[in-house]
Amino acid sequence: METENKTTEYEPLNFIEQIIEEHNRTNRFNKKVHTRFPPEPNGYLHIGHAKSICLNFGLAEKYNGLTNLRFDDTNPETEDVEYVNAIEEDVKWLGFDWQDRKFFASDYFEQLYQYAVQLIRLGKAYVDDQTAEEISNTRGTPTIAGKESPYRNRSIEENLALFEAMKRGEVEEGAKVLRAKIDMASPNMHMRDPVIYRIKKTPHHRTGTKWCIYPMYDFAHCLSDAIEGITHSICTLEFEVHRPLYDWILDQLGTHHPQQIEFARLNLTYTVMSKRKLKILVEQGYVNGWDDPRMPTISGLRRRGYTPEAIRNFAQKIGVSRRDTIVDIALLEFSVREHLNKICPRVMAVLNPLKVIITNYPENQTENLITENNPEDETAGNRTIPFSREIWIERDDFMENPPKGYFRLTPKGMVRLKSAYIIQCEEVIKDREGNIIELHCRYFENSKSGNDTSGLKVKGTIHWVSVAHALPIEVRLYDRLFEVEEPEGHEGKEFTEFINPNSLQILPKCFAEPSLAKAKVGDKFQFQRLGYFCVDKDSTPEKLVFNRTITLKDTWAKEQKKNN
């Protein structure tokens, strides 16, 4: 049965889709599309991996194909089941399902070993006794040919015996390797007799101590693709120079031969995209774990309050190309705002509280006022909020000596309380040091929002929370982790020198309207006029903790200019 193609003539095709379309036209893979996402379980996935996940699963979905989740677990020294579980959770959270197609390179260790034996029998692989340093020193340069190993011409029988001894654990780690026998004069350094097996006497997270030899990535990857019947092996651009080796191994062994296609990886401003460097941030305490909301990891973005829809929309916006570029993180932030604006209930919270006493409002009276949940969603409905004589407002919403264009509360000035009344400031109360500790205001009874007959005109509206009903919360204000667009590549400086010292600010004494008392971990809200926030996993029954996901507008450039 032919696979139906969902592409219409009106949809622009990226270069990978054009290749697939041509393969379908020529019936190269019987019009099938079978991709894979092959992470190494040596760290947590980041936003760059999200692009690859969306691409691989998206291509299969578009062409009614399949996608495998395959773990490249060929280095037991760096891999852990913790990372396996985290990767599975991330892929599921992004909205993709590998169904029953979860595989591990370790599933194929015996088969890969037999493929290596086959290469030896073909005279295409040999055991080398040189050290790693000696192999590196004899590889030559891109313009100077490498030197052949003195062990290159061992007999097939000797190579088979030595490789079997390596497998049995009779050879010390680092004493021998298995190399492909290709061409030490090749202009492609990856074709100069690359190492395809090495000894590692470290227990594996799945196979324990059964194996002490492990295939290198280039050997395991192409053959795992072949074993699984992958049609299109989508890789990032740095693997383009590896493709001749990918093709050579498969051609020598006469296996199913997928097409490797390379695309440009995601480079994002104000962050780093290296697992090694992310690991440094975690292990050296610059952040609080892999899921710290400042990290570009998928788990960090999830904890911060990003949505899978926003990340998928971002991946679609940036598309795929053959050329490396740097994407402005503002585009990712825009995608997040765009989605949160549609789905988030609007609530009121005060982060830097200043008490206001409405002197002419009846004491011990509580009034339930009506306000909308989300003006962007007609189905969201309304809710009631309690109003009383004492309220909290943001300290920034009052100024004694305001600049021109300031439309919030001032001495003798008036402002509207969101969904409530117009108030006028009559007295400013200060402590002995001259700090403002309280405002005394009066309200206009006939200025109630939705039924205002006062005739008063005010330009400003501010949010508030009733003191008597306020819910104490902790708020964590997260910002970009780095101060510069490109933290890497500065001569003489480590990327950690550019960490933003203000990337996290903790506000322990904030107040929110009581409707948030039932909020659960992961719930998302727009704190009116302040930004988007979500409930953090550190919350307790005694106090909710909220992470700022993102501000309402992109204020970063403006703040940076002001600070400089």
C-alpha positions in Angstrom: 0.0 0.0 0.0 1.5 3.3 -1.0 2.1 5.9 1.7 -0.1 9.0 1.2 1.8 12.3 1.1 0.2 15.1 3.1 2.1 17.8 1.2 0.0 20.1 -0.9 1.3 22.1 -3.8 0.8 25.3 -1.7 3.1 24.3 1.1 6.7 25.5 0.7 9.1 22.6 1.1 12.4 22.8 3.1 15.5 21.2 1.6 15.0 17.9 3.5 11.4 17.6 2.3 12.6 18.2 -1.2 15.0 15.3 -0.9 12.2 13.1 0.5 9.9 14.1 -2.3 12.6 13.1 -4.8 13.1 9.8 -3.0 9.3 9.2 -3.2 9.3 10.1 -6.9 12.0 7.6 -7.7 10.7 5.0 -5.2 14.1 4.7 -3.5 12.6 3.6 -0.1 9.3 2.3 -1.5 7.8 5.7 -0.6 8.4 5.2 3.1 9.7 7.7 5.6 11.2 6.3 8.8 13.3 8.6 10.9 14.9 8.4 14.4 15.9 10.6 17.2 19.1 9.2 18.6 20.2 11.0 21.8 23.2 10.0 23.9 22.1 9.5 27.5 25.0 11.5 29.0 23.0 14.7 30.0 19.7 16.4 29.7 18.2 17.5 26.4 18.2 21.2 25.5 16.3 23.5 23.2 18.6 22.5 20.3 17.5 18.9 20.7 13.9 20.1 20.7 14.5 21.4 17.2 15.7 17.9 16.1 12.9 16.1 17.9 10.3 18.3 16.2 12.0 17.8 12.8 12.3 14.0 13.0 8.8 13.4 14.4 7.4 16.2 12.2 8.8 14.7 9.0 7.4 11.2 9.8 4.0 12.7 10.6 3.9 14.7 7.4 4.7 11.7 5.3 2.7 9.2 7.3 5.9 7.5 8.4 7.4 6.3 11.7 10.0 7.7 14.2 12.1 5.7 16.6 13.6 6.8 19.9 17.0 5.3 20.0 19.5 5.9 22.8 23.1 5.9 21.6 24.4 4.3 24.8 27.9 3.2 23.6 30.0 5.0 26.3 29.3 3.6 29.8 31.6 6.1 31.4 29.3 9.1 30.8 25.8 7.5 30.6 23.2 7.0 33.2 19.6 5.7 33.5 18.7 9.2 35.0 19.4 10.7 31.6 17.4 8.0 29.8 14.4 8.7 32.0 14.7 12.5 31.6 15.0 12.2 27.8 11.9 10.1 27.6 10.0 12.5 29.7 11.1 15.5 27.6 10.1 13.9 24.3 6.7 12.9 25.7 6.2 16.4 27.1 6.9 18.0 23.7 3.9 16.0 22.4 5.6 13.1 20.5 5.0 9.4 20.8 7.5 6.7 19.7 4.9 4.0 20.5 6.7 0.7 20.8 9.8 1.9 19.0 12.1 2.6 21.8 15.6 1.1 21.2 19.1 1.3 22.5 22.4 0.8 20.6 23.1 -1.7 23.4 20.3 -3.8 22.0 22.6 -4.4 19.0 25.9 -5.0 20.7 26.2 -8.6 19.6 25.1 -7.8 16.1 27.5 -4.9 15.9 30.3 -7.1 17.1 29.5 -9.6 14.4 29.6 -6.7 11.8 33.0 -5.8 13.1 34.2 -9.4 12.7 32.8 -9.4 9.2 34.8 -6.3 8.3 37.9 -8.0 9.7 37.2 -11.1 7.5 36.8 -8.7 4.5 40.3 -7.3 5.2 38.7 -4.0 6.0 39.5 -3.7 9.7 42.5 -4.4 11.9 43.6 -4.4 15.6 46.0 -1.6 16.4 48.4 -1.6 19.4 49.2 2.1 19.1 48.2 4.4 21.9 45.6 7.1 21.3 48.3 9.7 21.3 50.3 7.7 18.7 47.2 7.3 16.5 46.5 11.0 16.7 50.1 11.9 15.9 50.1 9.7 12.8 46.8 10.9 11.3 48.5 13.7 9.4 46.8 17.0 8.6 44.2 17.9 6.0 47.0 18.6 3.5 49.5 16.0 4.6 48.8 12.3 4.4 48.8 10.2 7.6 51.2 7.4 8.3 50.1 3.8 8.2 50.1 1.9 11.5 52.8 -0.7 11.8 50.0 -3.2 12.7 47.9 -2.3 9.7 48.8 -5.4 7.7 48.3 -8.1 10.3 46.7 -11.2 9.0 42.9 -11.7 9.1 43.4 -14.6 11.5 45.6 -12.6 13.9 43.1 -9.7 13.9 40.2 -12.1 14.6 42.1 -13.6 17.5 43.1 -10.3 19.0 39.6 -8.8 18.7 38.2 -11.9 20.4 40.7 -11.5 23.2 39.7 -7.8 23.5 36.0 -9.0 23.8 36.9 -11.6 26.5 38.5 -8.9 28.6 42.1 -10.2 28.3 43.4 -6.9 27.0 43.9 -3.8 29.2 42.0 -0.7 28.5 43.8 1.6 26.0 46.2 -1.2 24.9 44.4 -2.0 21.6 41.7 -0.7 19.4 40.0 -1.9 16.3 40.3 0.4 13.3 38.6 0.4 9.9 41.1 0.0 7.1 40.3 2.7 4.5 42.8 5.3 3.3 45.5 7.1 5.4 45.9 9.6 2.5 42.2 10.6 2.3 41.5 14.3 2.3 38.8 13.5 4.7 40.4 13.0 8.1 37.5 10.8 9.2 38.4 8.3 6.5 42.0 7.8 7.8 41.5 4.4 9.4 39.1 5.6 12.1 38.8 3.7 15.4 35.6 1.7 15.4 35.9 -0.2 18.7 37.7 0.5 22.0 38.0 -1.1 25.4 36.2 0.3 28.4 36.1 -1.8 31.5 33.2 0.2 33.0 29.8 -1.3 33.9 27.1 -0.4 31.4 23.8 0.9 32.7 21.9 -1.8 30.8 24.3 -4.6 30.0 26.4 -4.5 33.2 29.8 -6.2 32.8 28.8 -8.4 29.8 30.8 -6.2 27.4 34.1 -4.5 27.8 34.5 -3.4 24.2 32.2 -0.7 22.8 31.6 0.5 19.3 32.4 4.1 18.4 29.6 6.4 17.5 30.3 6.4 13.7 30.2 2.6 13.6 27.2 2.1 15.9 25.1 4.9 14.5 25.0 3.9 10.8 24.5 0.2 11.6 21.7 0.9 14.1 20.0 3.0 11.4 20.4 0.0 9.0 19.1 -2.6 11.5 16.0 -0.5 12.3 15.2 0.2 8.6 15.6 3.9 8.9 15.2 5.7 5.6 16.3 9.2 6.4 19.0 9.7 9.0 18.7 13.4 9.9 21.9 14.8 11.6 23.2 18.2 12.4 25.7 19.9 10.1 28.9 18.8 12.0 28.2 15.2 10.8 28.4 16.1 7.2 32.1 15.2 7.1 31.2 11.9 8.7 28.8 10.9 5.9 31.5 9.3 3.7 32.3 7.0 6.6 28.6 6.3 7.2 28.3 5.3 3.6 31.5 3.3 3.5 30.6 1.1 6.5 27.2 0.3 5.1 28.5 -0.3 1.6 31.3 -2.7 2.8 28.8 -4.7 4.8 26.1 -4.7 2.1 23.3 -3.7 4.5 20.2 -1.6 4.1 21.5 1.9 3.4 19.6 4.9 4.8 20.3 8.4 3.5 22.1 10.7 5.9 21.0 14.3 5.6 22.5 17.2 7.6 20.9 20.4 8.8 22.2 23.4 10.7 21.9 23.0 14.5 20.2 25.6 16.6 22.5 28.4 18.0 20.7 30.7 20.3 21.8 34.1 21.7 22.4 34.5 25.4 23.0 30.8 26.0 25.3 27.8 25.4 24.3 24.7 23.6 27.0 22.3 24.6 26.2 19.4 27.0 29.7 19.6 28.3 29.3 23.3 29.2 25.8 22.8 30.6 27.3 20.1 32.8 29.9 22.6 34.0 27.1 25.0 35.0 25.5 22.2 37.0 28.5 20.6 38.6 30.2 23.9 39.5 27.1 25.3 41.1 26.3 28.2 38.7 22.8 26.8 38.5 20.7 24.6 40.7 20.6 21.4 38.7 19.7 20.4 35.1 16.2 21.7 35.5 17.1 25.1 36.8 14.7 27.5 35.1 17.6 29.5 33.7 19.0 26.5 31.8 18.2 26.0 28.1 17.4 22.3 28.9 13.9 21.2 28.1 13.3 20.3 31.7 14.5 23.7 32.8 12.2 25.4 30.2 9.3 23.2 31.4 9.9 24.1 35.0 10.1 27.8 34.1 6.7 27.6 32.6 7.3 27.3 28.8 4.8 25.3 27.0 5.4 22.5 24.5 3.2 24.3 22.0 5.4 27.4 22.2 8.6 25.4 21.6 7.0 23.5 18.7 5.8 26.9 17.2 9.3 28.2 17.7 10.8 25.3 15.9 8.4 25.8 13.0 9.3 29.5 12.8 13.0 29.0 12.6 12.7 26.2 10.0 15.7 24.2 8.8 18.6 25.2 6.7 22.0 24.1 5.6 23.9 27.1 7.0 24.7 27.8 10.6 23.1 30.9 12.0 22.4 32.4 15.4 18.8 32.8 16.3 17.8 35.6 18.6 16.4 34.3 21.9 13.8 37.0 21.6 12.0 34.9 18.9 11.7 32.0 21.4 10.4 34.4 24.1 7.9 35.8 21.6 6.6 32.3 20.9 6.2 31.7 24.6 4.4 35.0 25.1 2.2 34.4 22.1 0.9 31.1 23.5 0.7 32.0 27.2 -1.3 35.1 26.2 -4.0 32.8 24.8 -4.2 30.3 27.6 -3.2 31.9 30.9 -5.8 33.2 33.4 -5.3 36.7 34.5 -4.8 37.1 38.3 -3.5 39.9 40.6 -0.4 39.6 42.7 1.8 42.2 44.4 5.6 41.5 44.4 6.8 44.6 46.2 3.9 45.5 48.5 2.9 48.9 49.9 -0.1 49.1 52.1 -3.0 51.4 51.2 -5.8 52.2 53.8 -9.0 53.4 52.2 -10.1 55.6 55.1 -13.7 56.1 54.0 -14.4 52.5 53.2 -16.3 50.7 55.9 -14.2 48.7 58.4 -14.8 44.9 58.5 -16.6 45.1 55.1 -15.7 42.7 52.3 -17.1 43.2 48.8 -16.9 40.6 46.0 -16.0 42.2 42.7 -16.2 40.7 39.3 -13.3 40.5 36.9 -12.5 38.6 33.7 -10.3 35.5 33.6 -8.8 36.1 30.2 -10.0 38.8 27.7 -8.3 36.8 24.9 -10.5 33.7 25.6 -14.3 34.3 25.4 -14.9 31.0 27.1 -12.8 31.7 30.1 -15.6 33.5 32.0 -15.3 35.7 35.1 -14.4 35.2 38.7 -14.9 37.2 41.9 -12.2 38.9 43.9 -12.5 40.2 47.5 -12.1 43.9 48.2 -11.7 45.5 51.6 -10.6 48.6 53.4 -6.9 47.7 53.4 -5.1 46.6 50.2 -1.6 46.0 48.9 -0.4 47.8 45.8 3.0 47.7 44.0 5.5 50.1 45.6 6.4 51.2 42.1 2.8 52.3 41.5 3.3 55.3 43.8 5.7 58.2 43.4 5.9 61.4 45.5 7.6 63.3 42.8 6.6 61.7 39.5 8.2 62.4 36.1 6.1 63.6 33.2 3.9 60.9 31.8 3.5 59.0 35.1 -0.1 58.0 35.3 -0.1 55.9 38.5 -0.8 57.0 42.1 0.7 60.3 43.4 0.0 62.6 46.3 -3.5 64.1 45.7 -3.6 62.1 42.5 -6.2 59.6 41.4 -6.0 56.1 39.9 -8.3 53.3 39.2 -7.9 50.0 41.0 -8.3 47.2 38.4 -12.0 45.9 38.4 -12.7 48.1 41.4 -12.9 51.8 42.3 -11.1 55.0 41.7 -9.0 56.1 44.7 -7.3 59.3 45.6 -4.2 59.6 47.7 -4.7 62.0 50.7 -1.8 61.2 53.0 1.7 59.6 52.8 2.8 57.9 56.0 6.6 57.5 56.6 8.8 56.0 59.2 11.6 57.9 61.1 14.1 57.3 58.3 11.7 58.9 55.8 10.7 55.6 54.1 7.1 55.4 52.9 5.3 52.7 54.8 1.6 53.4 54.1 -0.8 55.4 52.0 -4.1 56.8 53.2 -6.6 57.2 50.4 -10.3 57.7 49.8 -12.5 55.9 47.3 -15.3 57.2 45.2 -18.3 54.9 45.9 -20.0 55.6 42.6 -16.8 54.8 40.5 -17.2 51.1 40.7 -15.8 49.4 37.6 -18.6 48.4 35.2 -21.0 50.8 36.9 -19.1 54.1 37.1 -21.4 57.2 37.4 -18.8 59.4 39.0 -17.8 61.3 35.9 -14.1 61.1 37.0 -11.5 60.7 34.4 -8.3 58.9 35.2 -5.5 57.7 32.9 -4.0 55.0 35.1 -5.1 51.6 36.3 -3.2 49.5 38.8 -3.5 46.1 40.3 -4.0 45.3 44.0 -4.7 42.6 46.5 -6.9 42.7 49.6 -4.8 42.6 52.7 -7.3 40.5 54.7 -7.6 37.9 52.0 -4.0 38.0 50.6 -2.3 34.7 49.9 1.4 34.8 50.9 3.7 33.6 48.1 7.3 33.4 47.1 8.3 34.7 43.7 11.5 33.9 41.8 12.3 36.4 39.1 14.4 34.5 36.4 16.2 36.3 33.7 18.7 35.4 30.9 21.6 33.4 32.3 24.3 35.3 30.3 24.8 39.0 29.9 26.2 38.8 26.3 24.7 37.5 23.1 27.5 35.1 22.5 29.1 33.8 25.7 31.5 31.5 23.8 34.5 32.3 21.7 36.0 35.2 23.7 39.7 34.8 23.6 41.3 34.4 27.0 37.9 34.2 28.8 35.7 31.4 29.9 32.0 31.4 29.1 31.2 31.4 32.8 32.7 34.9 33.1 29.7 36.2 31.3 27.0 34.8 33.6 24.4 37.4 34.5 24.6 38.1 38.3 21.0 39.1 38.3 19.6 36.0 36.5 17.7 35.1 39.7 16.1 37.3 42.3 14.1 35.8 45.1 11.2 37.7 46.6 10.0 35.9 49.7 7.2 38.2 50.8 4.7 38.7 48.0 0.9 38.5 48.0 -1.6 37.1 45.6 -5.4 37.1 45.4 -6.9 34.1 47.2 -8.1 32.3 44.1 -4.5 31.0 43.7 -4.7 28.9 46.9 -5.7 25.9 44.8 -3.0 26.3 42.2 -0.9 23.2 41.5 2.7 22.7 40.4 3.0 23.6 36.7 -0.1 25.8 36.7 0.4 29.0 34.7 -0.9 32.5 35.2 -0.5 36.0 34.0 0.1 38.3 36.9 -1.5 41.4 35.6 1.0 44.0 34.5 3.9 41.9 35.8 4.4 39.0 33.5 3.7 35.3 33.2 4.3 33.0 36.1 4.0 29.3 37.0 3.9 27.3 40.2 7.3 25.7 41.0 7.9 22.2 42.3 9.4 23.7 45.4 6.0 24.8 46.6 4.7 23.5 49.9 1.2 23.4 51.5 2.4 26.4 53.6 3.6 28.5 50.7 3.3 28.5 46.9 6.5 29.3 45.0 6.1 31.0 41.6 8.6 31.3 38.8 8.5 34.2 36.4 8.3 32.5 33.1 8.7 35.7 31.1 7.9 39.4 31.2 4.9 40.8 29.3 7.2 42.6 26.9 10.7 42.2 25.7 12.4 44.6 28.1 15.9 43.1 28.0 17.5 45.3 25.3 16.0 48.4 27.0 17.4 47.3 30.5 20.8 46.5 29.0 21.0 49.9 27.4 20.0 51.6 30.6 22.6 49.6 32.7 25.4 50.4 30.3 
